Amino acid sequence: GEVAVRGVVSVTFFPDSDGARLGFWLDPAWWGKGVMSEAVAATTDALFEDGAPWLEAGVFEDNPASRRILEKLGFDFAAAPIAAGAETLARLSADEWRARRLDRANPTA
């Protein structure tokens, strides 16, 4: 049978830094099903559990769904150092990620 790629989450490690950059895309036929939200969340968790100090990801202005994925995970668009061409960058530190996990594990009443 033929194999068809329906989506990708990529990780680029920077040679002069401990951080990494996430990239992701998904076949439009799969949009709105939570597939990419789950994939990006799992990748983010794995990278921070493995010791990454920070992650960044970029989104294009005409893609609000990708921006929402990152915002739900705690990525901060104001914290990114620069806009990269047509993309707007967002950043999440390991400390912020840990704090969000603790908040989810111990919700206040």
A tleap script that builds the chain and sets N, CA, C and O, in Angstrom:
source leaprc.protein.ff14SB
mol = sequence {
  NGLY GLU VAL ALA VAL ARG GLY VAL VAL SER
  VAL THR PHE PHE PRO ASP SER ASP GLY ALA
  ARG LEU GLY PHE TRP LEU ASP PRO ALA TRP
  TRP GLY LYS GLY VAL MET SER GLU ALA VAL
  ALA ALA THR THR ASP ALA LEU PHE GLU ASP
  GLY ALA PRO TRP LEU GLU ALA GLY VAL PHE
  GLU ASP ASN PRO ALA SER ARG ARG ILE LEU
  GLU LYS LEU GLY PHE ASP PHE ALA ALA ALA
  PRO ILE ALA ALA GLY ALA GLU THR LEU ALA
  ARG LEU SER ALA ASP GLU TRP ARG ALA ARG
  ARG LEU ASP ARG ALA ASN PRO THR CALA
}
set mol.1.N position { 0.797 -1.172 0.000 }
set mol.1.CA position { 0.000 0.000 0.000 }
set mol.1.C position { 0.857 1.259 0.000 }
set mol.1.O position { 2.038 1.245 0.346 }
set mol.2.N position { 0.234 2.304 -0.387 }
set mol.2.CA position { 0.895 3.609 -0.449 }
set mol.2.C position { 0.847 4.293 0.914 }
set mol.2.O position { -0.167 4.238 1.611 }
set mol.3.N position { 1.935 4.928 1.282 }
set mol.3.CA position { 2.011 5.673 2.535 }
set mol.3.C position { 1.826 7.148 2.224 }
set mol.3.O position { 2.470 7.685 1.322 }
set mol.4.N position { 0.947 7.803 2.972 }
set mol.4.CA position { 0.717 9.231 2.780 }
set mol.4.C position { 0.967 9.948 4.101 }
set mol.4.O position { 0.421 9.559 5.134 }
set mol.5.N position { 1.780 10.981 4.072 }
set mol.5.CA position { 2.042 11.788 5.261 }
set mol.5.C position { 0.888 12.766 5.419 }
set mol.5.O position { 0.540 13.480 4.479 }
set mol.6.N position { 0.297 12.799 6.604 }
set mol.6.CA position { -0.836 13.680 6.871 }
set mol.6.C position { -0.456 14.898 7.705 }
set mol.6.O position { -1.203 15.873 7.774 }
set mol.7.N position { 0.707 14.831 8.336 }
set mol.7.CA position { 1.167 15.954 9.138 }
set mol.7.C position { 2.558 15.692 9.664 }
set mol.7.O position { 3.059 14.568 9.629 }
set mol.8.N position { 3.176 16.763 10.157 }
set mol.8.CA position { 4.551 16.680 10.655 }
set mol.8.C position { 4.724 17.635 11.817 }
set mol.8.O position { 4.200 18.749 11.806 }
set mol.9.N position { 5.470 17.188 12.827 }
set mol.9.CA position { 6.010 18.088 13.846 }
set mol.9.C position { 7.524 17.943 13.729 }
set mol.9.O position { 8.060 16.842 13.863 }
set mol.10.N position { 8.204 19.044 13.481 }
set mol.10.CA position { 9.659 19.007 13.352 }
set mol.10.C position { 10.303 19.742 14.520 }
set mol.10.O position { 9.706 20.634 15.123 }
set mol.11.N position { 11.531 19.346 14.821 }
set mol.11.CA position { 12.310 19.987 15.876 }
set mol.11.C position { 13.675 20.326 15.299 }
set mol.11.O position { 14.373 19.455 14.781 }
set mol.12.N position { 14.051 21.594 15.391 }
set mol.12.CA position { 15.366 22.046 14.951 }
set mol.12.C position { 16.149 22.467 16.184 }
set mol.12.O position { 15.717 23.339 16.937 }
set mol.13.N position { 17.297 21.844 16.384 }
set mol.13.CA position { 18.170 22.211 17.500 }
set mol.13.C position { 19.199 23.201 16.999 }
set mol.13.O position { 19.764 23.031 15.919 }
set mol.14.N position { 19.443 24.240 17.790 }
set mol.14.CA position { 20.392 25.277 17.418 }
set mol.14.C position { 21.787 24.892 17.892 }
set mol.14.O position { 21.956 24.510 19.050 }
set mol.15.N position { 22.790 24.985 17.022 }
set mol.15.CA position { 24.140 24.544 17.408 }
set mol.15.C position { 24.776 25.379 18.514 }
set mol.15.O position { 25.595 24.858 19.272 }
set mol.16.N position { 24.426 26.651 18.629 }
set mol.16.CA position { 25.045 27.524 19.627 }
set mol.16.C position { 24.152 27.764 20.835 }
set mol.16.O position { 24.364 28.711 21.592 }
set mol.17.N position { 23.145 26.899 21.016 }
set mol.17.CA position { 22.181 27.112 22.087 }
set mol.17.C position { 21.595 25.777 22.515 }
set mol.17.O position { 21.681 24.787 21.788 }
set mol.18.N position { 21.002 25.758 23.697 }
set mol.18.CA position { 20.344 24.549 24.168 }
set mol.18.C position { 18.874 24.505 23.778 }
set mol.18.O position { 18.216 23.485 23.985 }
set mol.19.N position { 18.351 25.577 23.224 }
set mol.19.CA position { 16.949 25.639 22.866 }
set mol.19.C position { 16.679 24.968 21.531 }
set mol.19.O position { 17.594 24.525 20.838 }
set mol.20.N position { 15.402 24.905 21.190 }
set mol.20.CA position { 14.999 24.271 19.939 }
set mol.20.C position { 13.805 25.019 19.353 }
set mol.20.O position { 13.111 25.766 20.043 }
set mol.21.N position { 13.592 24.795 18.070 }
set mol.21.CA position { 12.465 25.417 17.377 }
set mol.21.C position { 11.541 24.337 16.841 }
set mol.21.O position { 11.979 23.392 16.185 }
set mol.22.N position { 10.257 24.491 17.130 }
set mol.22.CA position { 9.238 23.577 16.630 }
set mol.22.C position { 8.662 24.112 15.329 }
set mol.22.O position { 8.512 25.320 15.144 }
set mol.23.N position { 8.348 23.201 14.449 }
set mol.23.CA position { 7.594 23.514 13.249 }
set mol.23.C position { 6.509 22.460 13.106 }
set mol.23.O position { 6.691 21.324 13.543 }
set mol.24.N position { 5.395 22.814 12.509 }
set mol.24.CA position { 4.348 21.807 12.333 }
set mol.24.C position { 3.405 22.193 11.209 }
set mol.24.O position { 3.195 23.372 10.927 }
set mol.25.N position { 2.841 21.177 10.574 }
set mol.25.CA position { 1.814 21.374 9.559 }
set mol.25.C position { 0.940 20.132 9.520 }
set mol.25.O position { 1.350 19.046 9.928 }
set mol.26.N position { -0.271 20.317 9.019 }
set mol.26.CA position { -1.234 19.228 8.980 }
set mol.26.C position { -2.091 19.336 7.726 }
set mol.26.O position { -2.496 20.428 7.329 }
set mol.27.N position { -2.357 18.208 7.118 }
set mol.27.CA position { -3.252 18.115 5.970 }
set mol.27.C position { -4.603 18.734 6.358 }
set mol.27.O position { -5.166 18.364 7.388 }
set mol.28.N position { -5.132 19.662 5.559 }
set mol.28.CA position { -6.402 20.308 5.904 }
set mol.28.C position { -7.553 19.335 6.165 }
set mol.28.O position { -8.486 19.675 6.893 }
set mol.29.N position { -7.506 18.151 5.596 }
set mol.29.CA position { -8.559 17.164 5.842 }
set mol.29.C position { -8.608 16.746 7.306 }
set mol.29.O position { -9.616 16.209 7.765 }
set mol.30.N position { -7.524 16.988 8.041 }
set mol.30.CA position { -7.434 16.593 9.443 }
set mol.30.C position { -7.585 17.769 10.399 }
set mol.30.O position { -7.519 17.577 11.613 }
set mol.31.N position { -7.784 18.973 9.889 }
set mol.31.CA position { -7.940 20.147 10.744 }
set mol.31.C position { -9.170 20.019 11.637 }
set mol.31.O position { -10.152 19.376 11.265 }
set mol.32.N position { -9.111 20.626 12.801 }
set mol.32.CA position { -10.265 20.690 13.690 }
set mol.32.C position { -10.535 19.433 14.499 }
set mol.32.O position { -11.573 19.334 15.154 }
set mol.33.N position { -9.623 18.470 14.468 }
set mol.33.CA position { -9.820 17.209 15.181 }
set mol.33.C position { -8.922 17.077 16.405 }
set mol.33.O position { -8.962 16.061 17.099 }
set mol.34.N position { -8.109 18.103 16.674 }
set mol.34.CA position { -7.218 18.064 17.826 }
set mol.34.C position { -5.933 17.284 17.598 }
set mol.34.O position { -5.133 17.122 18.519 }
set mol.35.N position { -5.732 16.804 16.389 }
set mol.35.CA position { -4.557 15.977 16.081 }
set mol.35.C position { -3.269 16.765 16.304 }
set mol.35.O position { -2.357 16.286 16.978 }
set mol.36.N position { -3.191 17.965 15.743 }
set mol.36.CA position { -1.952 18.734 15.860 }
set mol.36.C position { -1.777 19.289 17.263 }
set mol.36.O position { -0.649 19.376 17.749 }
set mol.37.N position { -2.853 19.663 17.921 }
set mol.37.CA position { -2.740 20.123 19.308 }
set mol.37.C position { -2.090 19.036 20.163 }
set mol.37.O position { -1.188 19.310 20.955 }
set mol.38.N position { -2.556 17.813 19.993 }
set mol.38.CA position { -2.012 16.695 20.766 }
set mol.38.C position { -0.558 16.413 20.394 }
set mol.38.O position { 0.267 16.154 21.270 }
set mol.39.N position { -0.244 16.462 19.111 }
set mol.39.CA position { 1.120 16.176 18.660 }
set mol.39.C position { 2.108 17.228 19.140 }
set mol.39.O position { 3.198 16.887 19.599 }
set mol.40.N position { 1.743 18.501 19.042 }
set mol.40.CA position { 2.640 19.573 19.487 }
set mol.40.C position { 2.797 19.526 21.008 }
set mol.40.O position { 3.898 19.734 21.519 }
set mol.41.N position { 1.713 19.257 21.733 }
set mol.41.CA position { 1.798 19.145 23.192 }
set mol.41.C position { 2.717 17.993 23.600 }
set mol.41.O position { 3.542 18.153 24.499 }
set mol.42.N position { 2.585 16.844 22.955 }
set mol.42.CA position { 3.428 15.690 23.289 }
set mol.42.C position { 4.895 15.966 22.975 }
set mol.42.O position { 5.779 15.577 23.738 }
set mol.43.N position { 5.151 16.633 21.858 }
set mol.43.CA position { 6.529 16.968 21.486 }
set mol.43.C position { 7.115 17.976 22.464 }
set mol.43.O position { 8.266 17.844 22.880 }
set mol.44.N position { 6.333 18.976 22.829 }
set mol.44.CA position { 6.769 19.982 23.796 }
set mol.44.C position { 7.103 19.324 25.131 }
set mol.44.O position { 8.154 19.593 25.713 }
set mol.45.N position { 6.218 18.469 25.614 }
set mol.45.CA position { 6.468 17.762 26.877 }
set mol.45.C position { 7.747 16.940 26.804 }
set mol.45.O position { 8.571 16.990 27.717 }
set mol.46.N position { 7.915 16.190 25.729 }
set mol.46.CA position { 9.098 15.329 25.592 }
set mol.46.C position { 10.390 16.142 25.585 }
set mol.46.O position { 11.376 15.745 26.205 }
set mol.47.N position { 10.391 17.278 24.886 }
set mol.47.CA position { 11.602 18.099 24.817 }
set mol.47.C position { 11.946 18.699 26.175 }
set mol.47.O position { 13.111 18.708 26.571 }
set mol.48.N position { 10.943 19.199 26.890 }
set mol.48.CA position { 11.222 19.760 28.213 }
set mol.48.C position { 11.599 18.663 29.213 }
set mol.48.O position { 12.472 18.871 30.055 }
set mol.49.N position { 10.961 17.519 29.130 }
set mol.49.CA position { 11.335 16.405 30.014 }
set mol.49.C position { 12.761 15.945 29.748 }
set mol.49.O position { 13.424 15.417 30.640 }
set mol.50.N position { 13.234 16.146 28.514 }
set mol.50.CA position { 14.597 15.763 28.143 }
set mol.50.C position { 15.620 16.858 28.462 }
set mol.50.O position { 16.815 16.679 28.229 }
set mol.51.N position { 15.149 17.992 28.995 }
set mol.51.CA position { 16.083 19.008 29.462 }
set mol.51.C position { 16.210 20.268 28.635 }
set mol.51.O position { 17.067 21.101 28.930 }
set mol.52.N position { 15.394 20.442 27.614 }
set mol.52.CA position { 15.475 21.681 26.828 }
set mol.52.C position { 15.147 22.876 27.734 }
set mol.52.O position { 14.165 22.812 28.474 }
set mol.53.N position { 15.933 23.965 27.702 }
set mol.53.CA position { 15.646 25.125 28.539 }
set mol.53.C position { 14.557 26.032 27.963 }
set mol.53.O position { 13.891 26.750 28.709 }
set mol.54.N position { 14.373 26.004 26.639 }
set mol.54.CA position { 13.339 26.821 26.004 }
set mol.54.C position { 13.035 26.264 24.619 }
set mol.54.O position { 13.845 25.567 24.008 }
set mol.55.N position { 11.844 26.598 24.153 }
set mol.55.CA position { 11.422 26.246 22.799 }
set mol.55.C position { 10.840 27.492 22.150 }
set mol.55.O position { 10.319 28.378 22.828 }
set mol.56.N position { 10.937 27.546 20.843 }
set mol.56.CA position { 10.254 28.596 20.109 }
set mol.56.C position { 9.550 27.962 18.923 }
set mol.56.O position { 9.905 26.869 18.481 }
set mol.57.N position { 8.556 28.657 18.422 }
set mol.57.CA position { 7.819 28.210 17.244 }
set mol.57.C position { 7.321 29.443 16.519 }
set mol.57.O position { 7.104 30.489 17.131 }
set mol.58.N position { 7.144 29.320 15.231 }
set mol.58.CA position { 6.662 30.437 14.443 }
set mol.58.C position { 5.331 30.116 13.798 }
set mol.58.O position { 5.038 28.966 13.471 }
set mol.59.N position { 4.535 31.147 13.621 }
set mol.59.CA position { 3.266 31.002 12.909 }
set mol.59.C position { 3.141 32.121 11.880 }
set mol.59.O position { 3.680 33.215 12.046 }
set mol.60.N position { 2.422 31.814 10.827 }
set mol.60.CA position { 2.143 32.826 9.821 }
set mol.60.C position { 0.885 33.590 10.231 }
set mol.60.O position { -0.022 33.036 10.852 }
set mol.61.N position { 0.852 34.839 9.880 }
set mol.61.CA position { -0.235 35.731 10.286 }
set mol.61.C position { -1.613 35.212 9.876 }
set mol.61.O position { -2.600 35.424 10.581 }
set mol.62.N position { -1.671 34.533 8.733 }
set mol.62.CA position { -2.964 34.052 8.233 }
set mol.62.C position { -3.323 32.665 8.766 }
set mol.62.O position { -4.162 31.977 8.184 }
set mol.63.N position { -2.692 32.247 9.875 }
set mol.63.CA position { -2.960 30.924 10.434 }
set mol.63.C position { -3.277 31.025 11.932 }
set mol.63.O position { -2.457 30.638 12.764 }
set mol.64.N position { -4.456 31.541 12.276 }
set mol.64.CA position { -4.801 31.698 13.692 }
set mol.64.C position { -4.928 30.370 14.440 }
set mol.64.O position { -4.742 30.336 15.656 }
set mol.65.N position { -5.239 29.286 13.746 }
set mol.65.CA position { -5.364 27.988 14.430 }
set mol.65.C position { -4.019 27.545 15.002 }
set mol.65.O position { -3.960 27.033 16.120 }
set mol.66.N position { -2.948 27.737 14.250 }
set mol.66.CA position { -1.617 27.377 14.761 }
set mol.66.C position { -1.234 28.262 15.940 }
set mol.66.O position { -0.630 27.795 16.906 }
set mol.67.N position { -1.581 29.517 15.856 }
set mol.67.CA position { -1.305 30.425 16.972 }
set mol.67.C position { -2.044 29.964 18.228 }
set mol.67.O position { -1.477 29.990 19.321 }
set mol.68.N position { -3.298 29.545 18.086 }
set mol.68.CA position { -4.074 29.069 19.239 }
set mol.68.C position { -3.453 27.824 19.861 }
set mol.68.O position { -3.446 27.676 21.083 }
set mol.69.N position { -2.935 26.932 19.029 }
set mol.69.CA position { -2.270 25.733 19.561 }
set mol.69.C position { -1.143 26.152 20.499 }
set mol.69.O position { -1.038 25.649 21.618 }
set mol.70.N position { -0.308 27.069 20.040 }
set mol.70.CA position { 0.833 27.508 20.846 }
set mol.70.C position { 0.384 28.268 22.089 }
set mol.70.O position { 0.930 28.064 23.173 }
set mol.71.N position { -0.592 29.128 21.940 }
set mol.71.CA position { -1.080 29.894 23.098 }
set mol.71.C position { -1.653 28.974 24.170 }
set mol.71.O position { -1.432 29.205 25.359 }
set mol.72.N position { -2.388 27.932 23.770 }
set mol.72.CA position { -2.944 26.983 24.741 }
set mol.72.C position { -1.849 26.265 25.520 }
set mol.72.O position { -2.050 25.876 26.670 }
set mol.73.N position { -0.701 26.092 24.895 }
set mol.73.CA position { 0.423 25.423 25.556 }
set mol.73.C position { 1.262 26.387 26.383 }
set mol.73.O position { 2.172 25.956 27.091 }
set mol.74.N position { 0.974 27.683 26.308 }
set mol.74.CA position { 1.693 28.666 27.104 }
set mol.74.C position { 2.771 29.419 26.367 }
set mol.74.O position { 3.471 30.227 26.977 }
set mol.75.N position { 2.936 29.187 25.069 }
set mol.75.CA position { 3.924 29.937 24.306 }
set mol.75.C position { 3.531 31.414 24.315 }
set mol.75.O position { 2.357 31.763 24.197 }
set mol.76.N position { 4.529 32.258 24.457 }
set mol.76.CA position { 4.322 33.705 24.589 }
set mol.76.C position { 4.870 34.407 23.352 }
set mol.76.O position { 6.070 34.367 23.080 }
set mol.77.N position { 3.985 35.040 22.619 }
set mol.77.CA position { 4.426 35.741 21.412 }
set mol.77.C position { 5.187 37.012 21.733 }
set mol.77.O position { 5.980 37.470 20.911 }
set mol.78.N position { 4.973 37.588 22.889 }
set mol.78.CA position { 5.704 38.792 23.281 }
set mol.78.C position { 7.122 38.465 23.737 }
set mol.78.O position { 7.989 39.339 23.731 }
set mol.79.N position { 7.368 37.223 24.130 }
set mol.79.CA position { 8.676 36.836 24.662 }
set mol.79.C position { 9.676 36.457 23.572 }
set mol.79.O position { 10.871 36.340 23.847 }
set mol.80.N position { 9.211 36.266 22.354 }
set mol.80.CA position { 10.112 35.867 21.270 }
set mol.80.C position { 10.995 37.047 20.884 }
set mol.80.O position { 10.541 38.191 20.896 }
set mol.81.N position { 12.244 36.779 20.543 }
set mol.81.CA position { 13.182 37.875 20.291 }
set mol.81.C position { 12.901 38.690 19.033 }
set mol.81.O position { 13.128 39.900 19.032 }
set mol.82.N position { 12.416 38.065 17.965 }
set mol.82.CA position { 12.233 38.789 16.705 }
set mol.82.C position { 11.118 38.151 15.890 }
set mol.82.O position { 10.705 37.022 16.156 }
set mol.83.N position { 10.644 38.874 14.911 }
set mol.83.CA position { 9.799 38.277 13.881 }
set mol.83.C position { 10.741 37.735 12.824 }
set mol.83.O position { 11.698 38.406 12.439 }
set mol.84.N position { 10.481 36.538 12.356 }
set mol.84.CA position { 11.351 35.888 11.378 }
set mol.84.C position { 10.684 35.903 10.012 }
set mol.84.O position { 9.948 34.981 9.659 }
set mol.85.N position { 10.941 36.935 9.261 }
set mol.85.CA position { 10.332 37.034 7.946 }
set mol.85.C position { 8.828 37.166 8.068 }
set mol.85.O position { 8.327 38.070 8.738 }
set mol.86.N position { 8.104 36.259 7.417 }
set mol.86.CA position { 6.644 36.301 7.428 }
set mol.86.C position { 6.058 35.648 8.675 }
set mol.86.O position { 4.846 35.687 8.886 }
set mol.87.N position { 6.903 35.054 9.493 }
set mol.87.CA position { 6.429 34.377 10.695 }
set mol.87.C position { 6.542 35.276 11.922 }
set mol.87.O position { 7.399 36.156 11.994 }
set mol.88.N position { 5.665 35.032 12.872 }
set mol.88.CA position { 5.769 35.638 14.193 }
set mol.88.C position { 6.189 34.534 15.150 }
set mol.88.O position { 5.577 33.467 15.187 }
set mol.89.N position { 7.229 34.793 15.917 }
set mol.89.CA position { 7.759 33.769 16.815 }
set mol.89.C position { 7.128 33.849 18.194 }
set mol.89.O position { 6.746 34.920 18.667 }
set mol.90.N position { 7.030 32.694 18.820 }
set mol.90.CA position { 6.575 32.580 20.203 }
set mol.90.C position { 7.592 31.734 20.948 }
set mol.90.O position { 8.279 30.901 20.357 }
set mol.91.N position { 7.680 31.959 22.250 }
set mol.91.CA position { 8.672 31.233 23.046 }
set mol.91.C position { 8.037 30.717 24.330 }
set mol.91.O position { 7.120 31.329 24.879 }
set mol.92.N position { 8.544 29.574 24.799 }
set mol.92.CA position { 8.127 28.987 26.063 }
set mol.92.C position { 9.378 28.475 26.763 }
set mol.92.O position { 10.155 27.719 26.180 }
set mol.93.N position { 9.574 28.889 28.017 }
set mol.93.CA position { 10.723 28.416 28.784 }
set mol.93.C position { 10.342 27.163 29.559 }
set mol.93.O position { 9.163 26.897 29.790 }
set mol.94.N position { 11.342 26.406 29.953 }
set mol.94.CA position { 11.102 25.211 30.756 }
set mol.94.C position { 10.454 25.579 32.082 }
set mol.94.O position { 9.584 24.854 32.564 }
set mol.95.N position { 10.862 26.688 32.675 }
set mol.95.CA position { 10.265 27.121 33.950 }
set mol.95.C position { 8.777 27.423 33.783 }
set mol.95.O position { 7.965 27.025 34.619 }
set mol.96.N position { 8.417 28.122 32.710 }
set mol.96.CA position { 7.006 28.426 32.457 }
set mol.96.C position { 6.217 27.144 32.205 }
set mol.96.O position { 5.090 27.002 32.679 }
set mol.97.N position { 6.809 26.213 31.460 }
set mol.97.CA position { 6.167 24.930 31.177 }
set mol.97.C position { 5.907 24.160 32.480 }
set mol.97.O position { 4.816 23.631 32.691 }
set mol.98.N position { 6.937 24.104 33.359 }
set mol.98.CA position { 6.774 23.404 34.647 }
set mol.98.C position { 5.676 24.043 35.494 }
set mol.98.O position { 4.869 23.340 36.102 }
set mol.99.N position { 5.646 25.365 35.534 }
set mol.99.CA position { 4.631 26.071 36.317 }
set mol.99.C position { 3.232 25.757 35.794 }
set mol.99.O position { 2.311 25.555 36.584 }
set mol.100.N position { 3.063 25.713 34.479 }
set mol.100.CA position { 1.754 25.389 33.896 }
set mol.100.C position { 1.349 23.959 34.226 }
set mol.100.O position { 0.175 23.687 34.476 }
set mol.101.N position { 2.312 23.047 34.226 }
set mol.101.CA position { 2.004 21.646 34.574 }
set mol.101.C position { 1.580 21.542 36.029 }
set mol.101.O position { 0.646 20.808 36.353 }
set mol.102.N position { 2.265 22.277 36.920 }
set mol.102.CA position { 1.881 22.265 38.318 }
set mol.102.C position { 0.494 22.854 38.511 }
set mol.102.O position { -0.301 22.333 39.294 }
set mol.103.N position { 0.199 23.939 37.803 }
set mol.103.CA position { -1.129 24.558 37.896 }
set mol.103.C position { -2.216 23.585 37.452 }
set mol.103.O position { -3.287 23.531 38.057 }
set mol.104.N position { -1.947 22.815 36.395 }
set mol.104.CA position { -2.946 21.836 35.912 }
set mol.104.C position { -3.091 20.674 36.893 }
set mol.104.O position { -4.184 20.134 37.064 }
set mol.105.N position { -1.982 20.288 37.539 }
set mol.105.CA position { -2.029 19.159 38.467 }
set mol.105.C position { -2.659 19.533 39.795 }
set mol.105.O position { -3.224 18.678 40.477 }
set mol.106.N position { -2.568 20.809 40.171 }
set mol.106.CA position { -3.083 21.290 41.464 }
set mol.106.C position { -3.995 22.481 41.282 }
set mol.106.O position { -3.662 23.581 41.722 }
set mol.107.N position { -5.155 22.288 40.633 }
set mol.107.CA position { -6.044 23.440 40.429 }
set mol.107.C position { -6.602 23.947 41.756 }
set mol.107.O position { -6.875 23.169 42.671 }
set mol.108.N position { -6.760 25.242 41.840 }
set mol.108.CA position { -7.328 25.828 43.053 }
set mol.108.C position { -8.850 25.830 42.945 }
set mol.108.O position { -9.413 25.942 41.857 }
set mol.109.N position { -9.483 25.707 44.074 }
set mol.109.CA position { -10.959 25.618 44.063 }
set mol.109.C position { -11.583 26.980 43.973 }
set mol.109.O position { -12.809 27.097 43.953 }
savepdb mol mol.pdb
quit
